[in-house]
Amino acid sequence: IAARLGTGAEPVVREYLDNIESEVARCTNIIDGLLDFSRAGRAGGIFEPTDLNALLERTLYLLKHHQRFRRLKVTCDFADGMPPILGNGERLIQAAMAILLNAADATGGNGNVTVRTRVDGRTAVTEFEDDGPGIPPDALPRIFDPFFTTKGPGRGTGLGLAICYGIIADHQGHLDVRSEPGSPTVFRMTLPLAAPEAA
């Protein structure tokens, strides 16, 4: 379509075409990740100094057209002057996107989500907080287990958070969750900063 329209495409059409192209490439990476999921040593792709705040902004930009995300109110509280992390941008976008789409599902698509970043020692911390109903206590210990889902039939594979956990682990980071019924749910993603010489 892009080749057919050439430079004559309206800016809004060009924006949608660029998004489609970007998402097709990202879906290819997701499929590769699914194929790798059962194999040992899933780490792959190029790891390079990455601006975490810019990566999260890119994720939110991609999600703004997503039907499950459109009515959500998103607040960003990004720390200024964040040093870079060492990571694979596409895989980290995949992880952040899965967490944010889970937040959209948890709030019924009409809630509030806050994304925060900060530095803690030699790590970059990202928190994704939603004001959904919370995760039941019996489900919380299994939330990162492959094929476990609290969604109804046909609404989830139970692989999203398991793959997220693997992506963050491949980055030498950690993903955890704090939640209880009636209180906000917070997913916390912790990633090591890039070494000064790498940055």
C-alpha positions, 0 to 999 in steps of 0.5 A: 500500500505504501509503495502504491500511494508513494509520497502522495499519501496523506500524513494520517494515512502515512502514520497508520502505514508506518504503524502497521509496518512497525507492528508487523515487524514486532509480531514477527519478533513475538512469534520468534519469541514464542518459538524460542519459549520452550528452548533454553537460553532464550536471549537473542537480538542486539543489546545496546544502550537504550533510553528507557523513557523513550522506549516507554513513550514509543510503547504508549504511542503504538498502543494509542490506536489499540482498541483495548487501550483507547479509553484508558487514562495514562499518566507518565511520571518519568524521572529526568536524566535517566541513564541508559539501560543495556537492552534489546528495544523491540523485546522490551517494548513487547514486554511493556506492551503486554503489561499495559494491555493487561492493565487495560483488560483489568480496568475494563478499558476505562481505568487509569494507568500510571507509568513511573520510572526512577533510578535505584542504585545501578538499576532502572525501575519502571512501575506500571500501576492500574486502578483495576479490582486487583488480582485474587490472592490465589492467582498471585503466585501463579501470575507468571506461570505459562498458560495461566490466565484469569481471563475468560475463555478465548480472551488470553493464552496465559503466555503474555506475562510468562514471556515478559518475565523471560524477556526481563530475565534475559536482560538480567532484570526482574519482574514482580507484582504487588496486588490485592483485591480492592487496591491498585496493582503494580507491576515493577520491572527492574533492569540494570543500567548500562555500564558507563563505558557502554553508554 
